[in-house]
Amino acid sequence: MFSTLLLLLLTATSGIKCIELVQPAVMLVKPGESFSVPCKITGYSATSSCTNWIQHLSGQALEWIRWYCSSSNTGSRDSLKNEISFSAESSSNTVTLHGQNFQTEDTAVYYCARETQSFRLLVQLYKIQDVHGEELTQPASMTVQPGQSLSIHCKVSYSVTSYGTAWIRQPAGKALEWVSLMGYDGKTYYSEKLKSRVQVSRDTSSNTVTLTGQNMQTEDTAVYYCARDTQ
């Protein structure tokens, strides 16, 4: 009888220049076995900055798994807290994810990523969205010609005057990229790269946040996510 294998696809991501996180490309383990996934870091210290791990199950939303800042400052998603742990090695500047008793349903792409302010926002947003059942509704797809404008509406189930809403995008095969944030107070923040071409607005009566893009180009082709802030 053939043993079922758990496939772990491992990807490093960082939106910060000159920072590199290197993981093995793929790992196969049998259900119930233990494994360790090292994430070797270049560009920041593994023991003085925080590193996150994200899980992306096929066809589902990204899910935050765990963060590691130090041996006394670490945490994980409740559903996995008994199955995963972290360790860090300062001499090799490596953070390692240790897993045990993973099953076939855990087959996914796993990302390690440095925690910046915008990335902290992203992973917390997905965590809160999943845990508390918030609903954010966007159109499935949109097509525009180069140079045209577009507007993407995100209708949410929470009050946009109580929580902020962020926009993140992921071009095919590339790292996640923070686009903008509209705070609960109406203040807006934008990526330096995109601030001249995007604008965020909201309709408090319908709890809808809209991302408007100007002069969109082929390199702007991506999956665009809206997500709730935790603050």
LUMDRENTOR-175079 format. One record per residue: residue in three letters; x, y, z of N, C-alpha, C, O, CB in turn. Coordinates in pm, whole numbers, plus 50000, padded with zeros to 5 digits. Glycine has a CB too. Layout:
<sites>
ALAXYZXYZXYZXYZXYZ;...
</sites>
This chain:
<sites>
MET500864988150000500005000050000500895012350000501875012950074499035000150123;PHE500565022049918501335034349912500945043550028499765044750062501135041449777;SER501935049750087501665059350194501235072650134501815077250036502905061150285;THR500235078750194499845092150152500905101950200501395100850312498435095950208;LEU501255111450115502285121050150501675134850167500765138850094503385121250045;LEU502205142050262501845155950283502845164550210504055163250231501795159450435;LEU502365173150123503235181650042503275195650102502245202150118502755182149896;LEU504475200150133504665213650183505415221550078506565218550048505415213650318;LEU504775231650022505445240649929505885252750009505075258950079504505244749810;LEU507135256149998507715266050088508225277950010508995276449916508825259950170;THR507795289650048508155301649976508525312550074507875314150178507005306049886;ALA509565320050041509945331550122509425344150057509435345349934511485332350141;THR508965353450138508455365850082508885377650167508925376650290506935365550069;SER509205388550103509505400950173509315412550079509755412049964510935400850230;GLY508645422850126508455434650044509555444750062509495455550004507125440950074;ILE510575441650141511645450950170512865447750084513275436150075512015450750319;LYS513435457950020514585455749934515785451150016515935454650133514925468649857;CYS516615443249954517885438550012517675429050129518585427050208518705450350057;ILE516505423450140516255413250241515895400350169515045400250080515125417550340;GLU516545389450209516285376750143516005366150248516705365150349517485372550055;LEU514975358250224514635347050310514595334650224513845334050126513275349350383;VAL515395324750258515565313050173515045300650245515455297750357517055311150133;GLN514135293450180513595280950231513795270150125514015273250008512085282350267;PRO513705257450165513675246950063512435248449978511395253050027513725232850128;ALA512515244749851511405247049758510215238049785509065242249770511875244949615;VAL510465225749826509365216349847509795205849949510975202749960508925209649714;MET508845200450023509145190250123507995180250125506825184150121509355196550264;LEU508315167550132507315156950141507465149750274508555145250310507455147050023;VAL506365148650347506375140950472505125132250476504125135350411506435150450596;LYS505185121550551504025112950568503125118650678503625124650773504455098350602;PRO501815116650665500905121450770501315116450907501605104550925499475117150739;GLY501335125451003501705121851140503175123351170503565123251287501295108051167;GLU504015124751067505445126351090505785140551133504985149851119506215122650964;SER506995141851186507515154951223508405160251111508915152651029508295154251355;PHE508585173351108509465179351008509955192751061509385198451154508725181150872;SER511025197651000511575210751033511865218250904512455212650811512865209551119;VAL511435230650897511645238950778512485251050816511995259950885510285243350715;PRO513755251450773514585263050805514315274650710514065272550592516065259150800;CYS514355286650762514225298750682515465307250709515565313750813512895306750716;LYS516415306950615517665314250632517475328750587516955331350479518825307550552;ILE517905337850671517605351950652518855359850618519915357950679516935357750777;THR518725368750522519775378450489519145392250489518115394450426520435375250350;GLY519765401650559519275415450556518695420350687518495432350704518245416750450;TYR518435411250779518045415250914518375403851010518615392550967516535418850921;SER518395406851138518755396951238517545388751280516495394251315519385403651360;ALA517705375651277516605366751314516245367851461515135364351501516965352351281;THR517175372851542516935373651685516605387751734516355389651853518135368551759;SER516615397551643516255411151684515075416751606514565427451639517445420251666;SER514625409551502513415413251428512475401251428512885389951456513745417751281;CYS511225403751398510225393051402510035386551266510115393151162508885398551452;THR509805373551268509545365851146508205358651160507915352751264510695355651118;ASN507405359251055506095352751054506075340950958506875340350865504995362751016;TRP505165331850981504875321050887503405321850850502545323750935505235306950948;ILE503145320350720501795321350665501495308450589502375302850523501655333850572;GLN500275303750598499845291650528498825295350421497895303050446499225281250628;HIS499005289950300498055292650191497565279350135498215273350049498715301350078;LEU496435274850184495795262850133495215265649995494705276649971494695257750230;SER495285256149906494825258049769493365262649766492495256249823494985245149689;GLY493125273849698491775278849682491195285849802490015289349801490915267849645;GLN491995287849906491495294250027492285306950057493305309749994491555284550146;ALA491815314450155492495326650194493795323450267493965312550322491585335250284;LEU494705332950265495935331750342495595331050490494665337550537496885343550313;GLU496365323050564496155322050708497485323550780498475317050747495475308750745;TRP497475332250878498655333950963498815321651051497825316351103498545346951049;ILE500055317151069500305305351153500965309251284500465306151393501175295351078;ARG502105316151272502895318551392503875329851370504335332151258503635305951434;TRP504195336951477505285346751470506375342951570506125336051669504765361151499;TYR507585347551540508705345451631509515358251637510055362751536509585333351587;CYS509605364151756510475375751778511635372051870512755376651853509665387451837;SER511345363651967512355358552060511735346452129510565343452111512815369552164;SER512545339652209512035327752277510895331152374510075322552406513155320752353;SER510855343652420509805347752512508705355952444507745360052508510395355752625;ASN508865358352316507875366252241507545358752113508075361752006508405380552209;THR506665349252125506265340952012504815336552032504325336252145507205328551996;GLY504145333351926502755329151938502285322351811502925323451707501865340951970;SER501165315451820500675307951704499155308051701498495311151800501205293651707;ARG498615304451584497185302651568496715291651662497365281251675496825299351421;ASP495595293951728495125284551830494995270251778495325260751848493795289051884;SER494505268751655494255255351602495535247551577495485235351558493455256251475;LEU496675254351575497945247551546498955248551660500085244051646498555253251421;LYS498565254351773499555257251876500195244651935501305245351989498915265151987;ASN499515233251924500105220851974500865213151867501455202751894499015212052031;GLU500855218451744501485211351634502725218351580503505212151507500505209551523;ILE502925230851613504075238151559504815245651668504245249551770503625247751450;SER506095247651643506925255751731508005262251647508175259051529507545247151846;PHE508735271451707509775278951639511085277851715511095275851837509375293751623;SER512175279251644513475281351707514275290551617514005291751498514215267751731;ALA515285297051676516135306051599517595303251631517935300251746515785320851629;GLU518445304351531519885302151546520595314851500520615318051381520375289651464;SER521175322051596521785334951563523025333451477523295342051392522135342451689;SER523795322751495525045321251420524805319551271525595324451189525835309351472;SER523725312851234523395310951092522265320151048521865319950931523015296451066;ASN521745328151140520645337451113519465330051048518965333950943521125348951022;THR519055319551115517995310851062516875309351163517115307251282518565297051025;VAL515655310351117514475307351197513865294451142513655293251021513435319251195;THR513575284951229513085271951185511685269251238511405271051356514045260851230;LEU510815264951148509475260651184509495245551206509895238051117508425264551074;HIS509065241051323508995226851355507525222651357506705228851426509695223651492;GLY507185212251283505815207451279505735192951320506665185251297505225209151140;GLN504645189251382504435175251418502965171651396502065179951413504845172651565;ASN502755159151357501415153751337500605161651233499395163051247500665153551467;PHE501275166751129500555173151019499835162550937500295151150926501515181450930;GLN498705166450878497885157250801497775162050657498225172950623496495155650864;THR497155153850572497075157350430496345170550408496635177750312496365146250352;GLU495405173950495494685186650479495565198750509495165210050485493465186850570;ASP496765196350562497705207250586498595209950465499465218650470498575204050706;THR498385202450355499135204950232498875219250187497715223150168498745194750120;ALA499935227050169499765241250139501095247350098502145240950106499175248750261;VAL501025259850054502225268050039502455274950173501545281050228502085278549921;TYR503685273950225504025280250351505045291350325506085289050264504595269850452;TYR504735303450373505605314950354506285318650486505655318650591504815327050298;CYS507575321650480508205328650591508435343050546508755345450430509575321750635;ALA508265352350636508345366450597508725374950716508305372450829507015371250537;ARG509525385050689509875394550793508625402550831507805405750745511015403950748;GLU508505405650958507365413451003507715428250999508565432951075506935409251144;THR507055435550911507105450050911505755454950959504855446850983507455455850768;GLN505595467950973504305472951021503185468850927502125464450973504335488251034;SER503395470150796502335466650702502105451650697500985447150678502675471950563;PHE503195443850714503015429350710502325424450836501505415250832504365422250692;ARG502665430650950501955427151073500465429351054499645421251096502485435551194;LEU500115440350991498715443150961498115431950879497035426950911498575456450889;LEU498795428050773498255417850684497965404850757496855399550747499215415250569;VAL498955399650831498745386550891497695387151000496955377551020500045381050946;GLN497605398351071496565399351173495185400551109494215395251162496835411251264;LEU495115407450999493835409050931493245395650892492075392950918493975417750809;TYR494055387450831493545374450789493195365950910492215358450907494565367250702;LYS493995366951015493695359151134492345363251192491505354751220494815360951239;ILE492135376051210490885380751268489715377651176488635373851222490955395751296;GLN489915379351048488835376650953488375362250964487175359450962489295379650809;ASP489325353050976488975338850983488345335351117487345328151123490205330250959;VAL488925340451225488485336251357487105341651391486265334551448489495340651462;HIS486865354251357485605360451398484545360351289483445365651309485865374451441;GLY484855354651176483845353051073483445365851003482345366650948482665347051132;GLU484325375951002484005387950927483885384550779484595375750728485085398950949;GLU482985391350710482795388750568483175401150488482675412150515481345384550539;LEU484045399350390484445410150301484185405450159484725395250116485945414150322;THR483365412850087482925408449955483485417449846483295429549849481405408149948;GLN484185411349750484735418449636484265411449509483845399849514486295419149643;PRO484345418449393484085411549267485145400949242486295402649283484045421549149;ALA484775390149176485715379049154486865383049064487995378949087484985367149095;SER486585391048959487645395148867487215407648792486025410548779488005383748768;MET488205414948744487955426948664488995427548554490145423548574487975439748752;THR488605432548439489535434048327489505448548279488435454048250489175424348210;VAL490685454748272490785468448220491935468948120492855460748125491005478748335;GLN491885478648031492955480647934494055489347995493765497648081492405487147804;PRO495315487347952496395495848003496065510647988495595515047883497705492647929;GLY496315518148095496025532448094494665535948149494405547548180496155537647958;GLN493785526048161492445528648211492425529348364493395525648431491485517948162;SER491315534148416491095534448560490235522548601489575516348519490415547748602;LEU490265519548729489385509048781488975512448923489665519848992490075495248777;SER487855507048965487385508449102486965494749152486165487949088486215518749112;ILE487485490849267487135478049328486425481049459486975487749547488395469049351;HIS485205476149472484415478649592484525466649687484415455149646482935481249555;CYS484735469549813484825459149916483745461950020483865471150101486265458849983;LYS482695453950016481595455650112481865446750232482065434650217480205452150047;VAL481865452650351482275445350470481125443850569480135451250563483455452450537;SER481265434250659480215431450756480445438650889479635437350981480105416550780;TYR481545446150900481815453751021481635468650990481465472450875483265450851076;SER481685476851092481555491251072482895497251030483895495551099481035498051201;VAL482905504250917484155510150868484575522150952485685527250935484015514250722;THR483705526751042484085537451133484605531951266485005539551354482905546751157;SER484585518751280485125512351400486435505151373487255503551464484125502551456;TYR486635500851250487855493751211488365499151078487585503350992487605478451201;GLY489675498851063490275502650936490195491150836489945479650874491725506850956;THR490395494350709490395484250604491625486150517491925497250472489095485250518;ALA492345475350495493575475750416493355469250280492455461150262494725468750490;TRP494195473050186494255466450055495655461050036496645467950062493865476349939;ILE495725448549989496995441749962496865435349825495765431249787497345431050073;ARG497945434449752497865427649622498985417549609500025418749675497915437849507;GLN498785407549524499795397349499499845394449349499005387149297499495384449579;PRO500845400149279501065396449139501445381749130502035376349223502155405349073;ALA501125375249021501405360949005502885358149025503735364448962500955356048866;GLY503195348649113504575344349136505425354049214506635352049225505205341949007;LYS504815364549270505595374549342505105375749487504095369849526505505388149272;ALA505855383549564505515385249704504265393849721503895401449632506685391549779;LEU503635392449835502525401149871503005415649881504145418149921501895396650004;GLU502155424849844502525439049843501405447249907500255446649863502805443949699;TRP501755454750009500775463450075500465475149984501375481149927501295468350212;VAL499185478449969498765489249880498335501549958498845512549936497615484549789;SER497395499750050496855511350121496115507050247495805495350267495925519450029;LEU495835516950330495025514850450494145527050469494635538350464495915512250576;MET492865524950491491975535650537491625532550680490975522450708490695536850447;GLY492035541250771491765539250912490295541250946489535546650866492615548350994;TYR489925536951064488535538651109488165553451115486985557051105488335532151246;ASP489185562051133488955576351143488945583351007488815595551000490005582651231;GLY489085575550900489045581250766490395585150710490495589050594488165592950765;LYS491445584250792492775587550744493255576650648492955564850666493765589250861;THR493995580850545494455571350444495975570950439496655580950461493895574950307;TYR496495559050409497935556750399498165548450273497405539350242498505549450527;TYR499255551750201499485545250072500925540550059501845546250118499145554749958;SER501095530049981502425525549941503115536649863502495543149779502335512549857;GLU504415538749891505175548849817505135546149667505065555349587506625549249866;LYS505175533649632505195529749491503905533249420503905536049300505455514849479;LEU502795533049492501485534349427500725546949466499625549249415500655522449459;LYS501265555049555500475566049611500015576249508499025583149531501275572949716;SER500715577249394500305586949292499215581349201498655588649119501495591149208;ARG498905568249215497965562049121496765555349187495855550849117498675552049038;VAL496745554649318495605548249385494995557549488495665566349543496035535149451;GLN493735555549512493005563349611491965554349676491355545949610492345575949547;VAL491765556249805490785548349879489695557649931489975568449983491445540449995;SER488465553249917487325560649970486385550950040486545538750028486585568449857;ARG485405556250111484475547350179483075553450182482905565650174484945544450322;ASP482095544650192480705548450209480255542650342480035530550353479795543450088;THR480125551050443479815546050576478395540450585478125531950670480005556950679;SER477495545150500476115540250506475985525850461475125518450510475215548950421;SER476845521650368476795507850318477995499650364478125487950327476735507750166;ASN478875505750446480095498950492480875493150374481215481350372479745487850592;THR481145501750279481885497850159483135506450146483075518650158481005499150033;VAL484265499850122485525506850099485925504349954485905493049907486655502050198;THR486295514949884486585513949741488025517849711488495528349754485625522749661;LEU488695509249638490045512149588489915516549443489395509249360490985499649602;THR490395528549413490365533749277491785535149226492635541249291489625547449271;GLY492045529449110493365530149049493335538048920492385537048842493915516149023;GLN494375546048896494495554048775495645548948690496665544348743494695569048809;ASN495485549648559496565546248466497155532548497498375530948507497665556848473;MET496295522648511496735509148544497485502948426497115504848310495545500348583;GLN498555495548458499395489448356499385474248371498865468948469500835494948365;THR499965467448274499965452748278500665447648404500285437148457500655447048154;GLU501685454848452502395450248572501545451748699501925446948805503695458048588;ASP500395458348687499485459448801498515447548808497695446748900498685472448792;THR498615438348713497785426348716498125418348842499285414748864498005417648588;ALA497125415548925497375408949053496055404849115494985408949069498175418049149;VAL496135396749219494995394449307495015405449412496015407449480495045380049373;TYR493905412549424493795423449521492915418949637491775414549617493225436249454;TYR493445420049759492705415949878492305428349959493105437549975493555406349964;CYS491095428450009490735438050113490665430350245490305418650246489365445450082;ALA491015436950353491075429850481490885439650596491235451350585492415422450495;ARG490345434750705490045443150821491265445250909492025435950934488935436950902;ASP491435457550955492465460451054492005455051188490825452651210492765475851061;THR492975453151279492635447851411492565458651517492155456051630493645437351453;GLN492965470751481493035481351581491675487951601491545497151682494075491851539;
</sites>
